[in-house]
Every structure is written in C-alpha cells, then in structure tokens.
Amino acid sequence: MALTVEQLGRTNVTGNRLTVALKITPDSSWPTAGEDLDLTAYVSNIETVLVESDIGGYVYAYDRSAKKLLAYEAGADGAALDAVDGANLSAQAVYLTVTGGRA
C-alpha cells in the first residue's frame, strides 16, 4: 500500500549538513517486505536515520539499500522479532530524523 509522510518543520542546515524530521503514518495493510520510503527525496548522501515509534509493540527500521521502512513485532514462535505481515498499523506513528549532506 503506501505511507503518509509529513515533514515536521523546516529542513535544518548546519554547515554542509541537512537534517529533516518526518512523521510517517502507515496504512491499513503492512507488507512483509516493508513499505517503500526513499529518504533521498529529503536529504542527499544519507549519513544517519534515527527511528522512533509510538508505544504499540512494534519496532521499525530503515533499510538504506532497499529504501524501505521495515516493521517487526515480538515473535510468537520464540524469535526475538518477526516481520509484520498484513497488520493494520494505521494507528501507529513513526518518527524519523534524517541527516545527510547536500547533493
């Protein structure tokens, strides 16, 4: 499906580095392979991506090479984390802080 991406405030500029804060809202059906999210639309030459999420039992991570936001939950099968598949995460909010250089 798709993510709703909202930029929070302005892009911060410090020297040759840019920092952008984003609020991500998932839709009602999360795919196992994660949702497409190309952060180079906000910051070129990504250096760091910090991920914070609402309390709700899910852990999120950003895969730079695949340009995807991934979601995990506690594994019922004894695994530490299992990939989320088909869950309705629309009530969740994920906050990203992206820092990188200019193009």
ZIRA-V45526 format. One record per residue. RES is the residue in one letter. PHI is phi in radians with two decimals (999 if undefined). BURIAL is b if it has 16 or more other C-alpha atoms within 10 Angstrom, else e. D_FIRST is the distance of its C-alpha to the first C-alpha in Angstrom with 2 decimals. Layout:
BEGIN
res:phi:burial:d_first
RES:PHI:BURIAL:D_FIRST
RES:PHI:BURIAL:D_FIRST
END
This chain:
BEGIN
res:phi:burial:d_first
M:999:e:0.00
A:-2.72:e:3.80
L:-1.86:b:7.25
T:-1.76:e:10.28
V:-1.99:e:13.21
E:-2.16:e:16.74
Q:-1.39:e:19.85
L:-1.69:e:22.59
G:1.34:e:25.89
R:-1.60:e:27.21
T:-1.28:e:27.05
N:-1.52:e:30.04
V:-2.03:e:32.41
T:-2.30:e:34.96
G:1.09:e:37.02
N:-1.79:e:34.74
R:-1.90:b:31.81
L:-2.02:b:28.84
T:-2.29:b:26.98
V:-2.26:b:23.86
A:-1.82:b:22.49
L:-2.22:b:18.82
K:-1.93:b:17.11
I:-1.95:b:13.46
T:-2.08:b:11.72
P:-1.24:b:8.67
D:-1.71:b:6.83
S:-1.56:e:8.11
S:-2.56:e:6.78
W:-1.44:b:7.30
P:-1.40:b:7.71
T:-0.95:e:11.44
A:-1.38:e:11.54
G:1.59:b:9.84
E:-1.78:b:7.47
D:-1.12:b:9.11
L:-2.68:b:11.69
D:-1.64:b:14.82
L:-1.34:b:17.50
T:-1.22:e:20.12
A:-1.25:e:19.09
Y:-1.89:b:20.91
V:-2.50:b:23.57
S:-1.41:b:25.09
N:0.88:e:26.59
I:-1.02:b:24.71
E:-1.80:e:27.28
T:-2.43:e:25.68
V:-2.30:b:22.43
L:-1.76:e:23.19
V:-2.03:b:20.57
E:-2.36:e:21.37
S:-2.32:b:19.49
D:-1.08:e:20.56
I:-1.18:e:22.58
G:3.13:e:20.56
G:1.56:e:21.15
Y:-1.99:b:18.30
V:-2.07:b:19.04
Y:-2.02:b:16.84
A:-2.52:b:17.79
Y:-1.89:b:17.07
D:-1.68:e:17.58
R:-1.10:e:19.39
S:-1.17:e:19.95
A:-1.60:e:16.41
K:0.97:e:15.07
K:-2.36:b:12.53
L:-1.67:b:12.42
L:-1.87:b:13.36
A:-2.23:b:14.02
Y:-2.33:b:17.12
E:-2.40:b:19.24
A:-0.98:e:22.90
G:-1.38:e:23.58
A:-1.25:e:25.16
D:-1.54:e:26.73
G:1.66:e:28.75
A:-1.25:e:26.58
A:-1.09:e:26.19
L:-2.48:e:22.38
D:-2.07:b:19.81
A:-1.12:b:16.24
V:-1.37:b:13.88
D:-2.35:e:12.18
G:1.36:e:10.23
A:-1.25:e:11.72
N:-1.52:e:11.11
L:-1.86:b:11.59
S:-1.13:e:11.32
A:-1.54:e:15.11
Q:-1.52:b:15.21
A:-2.25:b:16.02
V:-2.06:b:16.24
Y:-1.94:b:18.93
L:-2.09:b:19.51
T:-2.04:b:22.78
V:-1.98:b:22.83
T:-2.17:b:26.27
G:-2.95:b:27.37
G:-1.63:b:29.80
R:-1.33:e:29.93
A:-1.07:e:29.21
END
